[in-house]
Every structure is written in C-alpha cells, then in structure tokens.
C-alpha cells in the first residue's frame, strides 16, 4: 500500500496532461500511486494517458466516468478507489515541483500531521510567473480556528489523511467545491502543518473559465458558503462568518460587479448573509484583510454599489 495517492480529474486536457504526468514521473519521492479520472473527455486526453501509461514506471490507475460528473465527484471517486494513507490532488493542466511529494511527506512525518499545506506559483499563458506565497502558521488541535481562515482555497495545495476525506460529506457542486470542502477538512484535522514554499504550479490559460466572472460563479460561491455553514460545527461560528465575509460579501460581489451592475442580486446576497450573521462587520478577523478589501466591504455594509462598481473595475485592471 503506497503512502500517498495523487488524484487527478481529467477533462479535455490532452494538450497539457503530459507535463503534469512528467512532473510526477520525476518526483524525488517514490512511494505513491496515481489515480486519473477521465470525466468523459471529447478530445484526445484518454489516448494520451494510455500511451503514457504504457511506458511509465509509475503505478497509474485510469478510471473512466460513464457520464460527465465534474471535478468534485471525479476526485471523490479517486479517493474512494485509493487505499493510501494520504491523498494529494493535482489538476491535469497543472504540475508539481519535483520535490512536492518529498517535502509534503517529510513535513507530515516530522509532525505526525493529518493535513499538510503548501503554496503555489501562478504560471500565465504569456510565460509570466507570480509566486503566491502564504505564510501559514503551523498549529495543533487548539489552533484549528486560526487555520480555518488561513487555509488555501484549493485542494491541490494540500495533503490530507484519507480517513478524513472519506468520513465527511462532499459538496455536490461543479464549481467552488474546494472552497466548500476545505474548511470542513480543517475542522476535522488533528494537526495541520505547512511547507512554506511554492511547490505547486497553477497554469492559467487565457480562456480559463475561472478568469471570467459569470453568474454561475457567483451562485457557486453562494452554494459553497452555505455548504460550510451547514456542515462545519457551530463551535466555529466566528470563523464561518469570516469565510462568508471573504468569499461572499467580497469575493462574490466584486466578481458580480465586474460583469454586471446587478444591484438586485447584490442586495439579495447581503440580505441572505445578514439573516444568519446580522453583525458581520464586527468580526475581529476583518482587520486581517488588505485595506482595499476593507474599503469594498465598507461599501457593502452601507450598500454603496455606485462606489463598489468602480472598485471592481480597478481590481480587474490590476489582475491583468
């Protein structure tokens, strides 16, 4: 039984997946296997994988969905098929640094941790590279509250004990599923540690859906948060409130105003949130947000959408 399984959902990434697989083939750490879950790709993804498997020294399991299920259900299929102690995730158009699994496994073993976190670099299609280094605070059981608000929003930046993954509900979502699941995993972890390096390479294609705000994205952020509200224990009420502030009142609304000045939808998002957290603006963790985000949230509190809209435009320009 390998210590780690790397679970990779695949959908129409035949032009990119070789780079992902080669980064695994060249890993310094070798005690792992790979689960590739093809989600009914219509391109040459499966053929590329099968050709690679025939010459690879890795243990690769190719699972094929009978219908398109989305990345969340595909990942869960890989997790349930694995018998490894720990699970790592990778998207099929991204790739690991060659010491990703070594550093994650070493850090886990030294600390007897159930979750290990790392940081990433953003690799743009233009070739530009941006390090997104987060300084995580290693913590024990008593500090899960802190880590819940500091954790990343991508499962690909985590190594998680499989026993945790198979004993929590999973969101039935096609977008925003990582943001929904990660706080729940953090709440169940006995010990969380981090590798304070960028070990994961996130490839950002110009036509990536994640770069283009849509109403579907807004609705996914809402669904993601209310999954957290329902499934994470009430002992983490302050942390859940902060996640909603960050992901809904800031994340959803700034993206809403990037493509539509829909004040009716903005008011609906705030009304729904305030029905659960009426004094959200008093949350102590807001002070950790950058001043630009706090200014936007001040607009949200007072529903000054006429100011929020230009802030969202500036935000888009800065990202580009």
C-alpha positions as CSV (number, residue, x, y, z in Angstrom):
1,X,0.0,0.0,0.0
2,X,1.5,3.3,-1.0
3,X,1.7,6.2,1.5
4,X,0.2,8.7,-1.0
5,X,-2.2,8.6,-3.8
6,X,-2.2,11.6,-6.3
7,X,-5.8,12.1,-7.6
8,X,-6.2,13.9,-10.9
9,X,-9.6,14.6,-12.5
10,X,-9.2,15.0,-16.3
11,X,-11.4,16.7,-18.8
12,X,-10.2,17.7,-22.3
13,X,-6.6,18.4,-21.3
14,X,-4.9,16.2,-23.9
15,X,-2.6,19.1,-24.8
16,X,-1.4,19.7,-21.2
17,X,-1.5,16.4,-19.3
18,X,1.9,15.1,-20.3
19,X,3.6,18.0,-18.4
20,X,1.5,17.0,-15.3
21,X,2.4,13.3,-15.6
22,X,6.1,14.0,-16.2
23,X,6.3,16.1,-13.1
24,X,5.0,13.0,-11.2
25,X,7.4,10.6,-13.0
26,X,10.4,12.8,-11.9
27,X,9.3,13.1,-8.3
28,X,12.2,12.6,-5.8
29,X,9.7,10.8,-3.5
30,X,8.5,7.5,-5.0
31,X,6.1,5.9,-2.5
32,X,2.9,6.9,-4.3
33,X,0.5,5.9,-7.0
34,X,-1.7,7.9,-9.3
35,X,-5.4,7.9,-10.0
36,X,-6.5,9.6,-13.2
37,X,-10.3,10.0,-13.5
38,X,-11.4,10.9,-17.1
39,X,-14.7,12.8,-17.0
40,X,-15.9,11.9,-20.5
41,X,-13.3,13.9,-22.4
42,X,-14.2,14.6,-26.0
43,X,-10.6,15.3,-27.1
44,X,-7.5,13.0,-27.1
45,X,-7.0,13.0,-23.3
46,X,-7.6,9.3,-22.8
47,X,-5.4,8.3,-25.7
48,X,-2.5,10.5,-24.4
49,X,-2.9,9.0,-20.9
50,X,-3.0,5.4,-22.2
51,X,0.1,5.9,-24.4
52,X,1.9,7.5,-21.4
53,X,0.9,4.6,-19.1
54,X,2.4,2.0,-21.5
55,X,5.9,3.5,-21.0
56,X,5.7,4.8,-17.4
57,X,7.3,3.3,-14.4
58,X,4.6,4.7,-12.1
59,X,1.6,2.9,-10.9
60,X,-1.2,4.6,-12.7
61,X,-4.9,3.8,-12.4
62,X,-7.1,5.2,-15.2
63,X,-10.8,5.4,-14.2
64,X,-13.4,6.5,-16.7
65,X,-16.7,8.1,-15.7
66,X,-19.7,6.9,-17.6
67,X,-21.1,10.4,-17.7
68,X,-19.7,13.8,-17.0
69,X,-19.7,14.4,-13.2
70,X,-17.5,17.4,-12.7
71,X,-14.2,17.6,-10.8
72,X,-15.6,17.2,-7.3
73,X,-17.3,13.9,-7.9
74,X,-14.3,12.7,-10.0
75,X,-11.9,13.5,-7.1
76,X,-14.1,11.6,-4.7
77,X,-14.1,8.6,-7.0
78,X,-10.3,8.6,-6.9
79,X,-10.2,9.0,-3.1
80,X,-12.6,6.1,-2.6
81,X,-10.6,3.9,-5.1
82,X,-7.3,4.5,-3.2
83,X,-6.0,2.6,-0.3
84,X,-3.2,5.0,0.5
85,X,-2.8,6.7,3.9
86,X,-2.7,10.2,2.4
87,X,-4.2,11.9,-0.7
88,X,-2.8,14.7,-2.8
89,X,-4.6,16.4,-5.6
90,X,-3.4,17.9,-8.9
91,X,-5.4,19.4,-11.8
92,X,-4.5,17.9,-15.1
93,X,-3.2,21.1,-16.7
94,X,-1.0,22.0,-13.6
95,X,2.1,20.3,-12.3
96,X,4.2,19.7,-9.1
97,X,7.7,20.9,-8.4
98,X,9.9,17.7,-8.4
99,X,10.2,17.7,-4.6
100,X,6.5,18.4,-3.9
101,X,5.7,14.9,-2.6
102,X,9.1,14.7,-0.7
103,X,8.6,17.9,1.1
104,X,4.9,17.2,1.9
105,X,5.6,13.7,3.2
106,X,8.7,14.7,5.2
107,X,6.8,17.5,6.9
108,X,3.9,15.2,7.7
109,X,6.1,12.6,9.2
110,X,8.1,15.0,11.3
111,X,5.0,16.5,12.8
112,X,2.6,13.5,12.8
113,X,0.1,15.8,11.0
114,X,-3.1,14.9,9.3
115,X,-3.1,17.8,6.9
116,X,-0.1,19.5,5.2
117,X,-0.4,22.8,3.3
118,X,1.9,24.4,0.7
119,X,1.8,27.5,-1.6
120,X,1.8,27.9,-5.3
121,X,3.0,29.9,-8.3
122,X,0.7,31.2,-10.9
123,X,2.1,30.5,-14.4
124,X,0.3,32.6,-17.0
125,X,0.0,31.5,-20.6
126,X,2.1,34.5,-21.6
127,X,5.0,33.0,-19.6
128,X,4.8,35.4,-16.7
129,X,5.2,33.7,-13.3
130,X,3.8,35.0,-10.0
131,X,4.7,33.4,-6.7
132,X,1.7,33.2,-4.3
133,X,3.5,32.5,-1.1
134,X,1.3,32.3,2.0
135,X,3.0,32.1,5.4
136,X,0.8,29.5,7.2
137,X,1.0,29.2,10.9
138,X,1.7,25.6,11.9
139,X,-0.9,24.7,14.5
140,X,-2.2,21.9,16.7
141,X,-5.7,21.0,17.6
142,X,-6.3,24.1,19.7
143,X,-5.5,26.4,16.7
144,X,-7.8,25.0,14.1
145,X,-9.8,28.2,14.3
146,X,-6.8,30.2,13.0
147,X,-6.0,27.7,10.3
148,X,-9.6,27.7,9.1
149,X,-9.3,31.3,8.0
150,X,-5.7,30.9,6.8
151,X,-6.1,27.7,4.7
152,X,-5.9,27.8,0.9
153,X,-8.9,27.6,-1.3
154,X,-7.5,24.8,-3.5
155,X,-7.3,21.1,-2.6
156,X,-4.2,20.9,-4.8
157,X,-2.2,22.8,-2.1
158,X,-3.0,20.1,0.5
159,X,-2.0,16.6,1.5
160,X,-4.9,15.1,3.5
161,X,-5.2,12.0,5.6
162,X,-7.6,9.8,3.6
163,X,-9.6,8.8,6.7
164,X,-10.7,12.4,7.0
165,X,-11.7,12.6,3.3
166,X,-13.9,9.5,3.4
167,X,-15.7,10.5,6.6
168,X,-17.1,13.9,5.7
169,X,-19.9,14.9,3.4
170,X,-18.8,16.1,0.0
171,X,-20.4,19.0,-1.8
172,X,-22.4,18.1,-4.9
173,X,-21.0,21.0,-6.9
174,X,-19.2,21.6,-10.2
175,X,-17.7,25.0,-9.2
176,X,-16.4,26.2,-5.8
177,X,-16.2,22.7,-4.4
178,X,-12.7,23.2,-2.9
179,X,-13.7,26.3,-1.1
180,X,-16.7,24.4,0.4
181,X,-14.8,21.3,1.5
182,X,-11.5,22.7,2.8
183,X,-12.9,24.4,6.0
184,X,-14.7,21.2,6.8
185,X,-11.4,19.2,6.4
186,X,-9.6,21.7,8.6
187,X,-12.2,21.4,11.3
188,X,-11.7,17.7,11.4
189,X,-7.8,17.7,11.3
190,X,-5.9,16.7,14.5
191,X,-2.8,18.7,13.4
192,X,-2.1,20.9,10.5
193,X,1.4,21.9,9.3
194,X,2.8,23.7,6.3
195,X,5.7,23.8,3.8
196,X,6.4,27.5,3.4
197,X,7.4,27.2,-0.3
198,X,5.7,27.4,-3.6
199,X,5.6,23.7,-4.7
200,X,2.6,23.7,-7.0
201,X,2.4,25.3,-10.4
202,X,-1.1,26.6,-11.4
203,X,-1.3,27.1,-15.1
204,X,-3.7,29.9,-16.0
205,X,-4.9,29.7,-19.6
206,X,-6.2,32.9,-21.2
207,X,-9.5,31.2,-21.9
208,X,-9.8,29.7,-18.4
209,X,-13.4,29.9,-17.1
210,X,-12.0,30.8,-13.7
211,X,-10.7,34.1,-15.1
212,X,-14.1,35.2,-16.4
213,X,-16.8,36.2,-13.8
214,X,-20.2,34.8,-14.6
215,X,-23.5,34.5,-12.7
216,X,-22.7,30.8,-12.4
217,X,-19.5,31.7,-10.5
218,X,-21.5,34.0,-8.1
219,X,-24.0,31.2,-7.4
220,X,-21.2,28.7,-6.8
221,X,-19.7,31.0,-4.2
222,X,-23.1,31.2,-2.5
223,X,-23.6,27.5,-2.6
224,X,-20.1,26.9,-1.4
225,X,-20.5,29.1,1.6
226,X,-23.9,27.7,2.7
227,X,-22.4,24.2,2.5
228,X,-19.8,25.4,5.0
229,X,-22.5,27.0,7.2
230,X,-24.5,23.7,7.2
231,X,-21.6,21.2,7.7
232,X,-19.0,22.9,9.8
233,X,-19.6,22.7,13.5
234,X,-21.2,25.6,15.3
235,X,-18.2,25.9,17.6
236,X,-16.5,27.7,14.6
237,X,-19.2,30.3,14.2
238,X,-16.8,33.3,14.1
239,X,-14.6,31.5,11.5
240,X,-17.6,30.6,9.3
241,X,-18.8,34.2,9.5
242,X,-15.4,35.4,8.3
243,X,-15.2,32.9,5.5
244,X,-18.6,34.3,4.3
245,X,-17.4,37.8,4.5
246,X,-14.3,37.0,2.5
247,X,-15.9,34.6,-0.1
248,X,-19.4,36.1,-0.4
249,X,-19.5,39.7,0.6
250,X,-16.1,40.4,-1.0
251,X,-15.4,37.6,-3.5
252,X,-18.9,37.1,-4.9
253,X,-19.9,40.7,-5.0
254,X,-16.7,42.1,-6.5
255,X,-17.0,39.5,-9.3
256,X,-20.7,40.3,-9.7
257,X,-19.9,43.9,-10.5
258,X,-17.1,43.0,-12.9
259,X,-19.7,41.7,-15.4
260,X,-23.0,43.2,-14.3
261,X,-24.2,46.2,-12.2
262,X,-26.8,43.9,-10.8
263,X,-27.8,45.7,-7.5
264,X,-30.8,43.5,-7.0
265,X,-28.6,40.4,-6.9
266,X,-26.1,42.2,-4.7
267,X,-28.8,43.1,-2.2
268,X,-30.1,39.5,-2.2
269,X,-26.6,38.2,-1.4
270,X,-26.2,40.6,1.5
271,X,-29.8,40.0,2.8
272,X,-29.3,36.3,2.8
273,X,-26.0,36.6,4.6
274,X,-27.2,39.1,7.2
275,X,-30.2,36.8,8.0
276,X,-27.6,34.5,9.5
277,X,-24.8,36.9,10.5
278,X,-26.5,40.3,11.1
279,X,-23.4,41.9,12.8
280,X,-20.8,40.5,10.4
281,X,-19.0,43.9,10.2
282,X,-17.9,43.4,13.9
283,X,-16.0,40.2,13.1
284,X,-12.5,40.6,14.5
285,X,-10.8,38.8,11.6
286,X,-11.8,41.5,9.1
287,X,-8.7,43.6,10.2
288,X,-6.5,40.9,8.6
289,X,-7.8,41.8,5.1
290,X,-5.9,44.3,3.0
291,X,-7.2,47.8,3.2
292,X,-8.6,47.7,-0.4
293,X,-10.9,44.7,0.6
294,X,-12.0,46.5,3.7
295,X,-12.9,49.6,1.7
296,X,-15.0,47.4,-0.6
297,X,-16.7,45.7,2.5
298,X,-17.5,49.2,3.9
299,X,-19.3,49.8,0.6
300,X,-21.1,46.5,1.1
301,X,-22.1,47.3,4.6
302,X,-23.7,50.6,3.5
303,X,-24.8,49.2,0.1
304,X,-22.9,51.9,-1.8
305,X,-23.0,50.0,-5.0
306,X,-22.2,53.1,-7.0
307,X,-18.7,53.1,-5.4
308,X,-18.3,49.3,-5.3
309,X,-18.6,49.1,-9.1
310,X,-15.5,51.2,-9.9
311,X,-13.6,49.4,-7.3
312,X,-14.3,46.1,-9.1
313,X,-13.2,47.6,-12.4
314,X,-9.9,48.7,-10.9
315,X,-9.5,45.2,-9.4
316,X,-9.9,43.7,-12.9
317,X,-7.3,46.1,-14.4
318,X,-4.8,45.2,-11.7
319,X,-5.3,41.5,-12.3
320,X,-4.5,42.0,-16.0
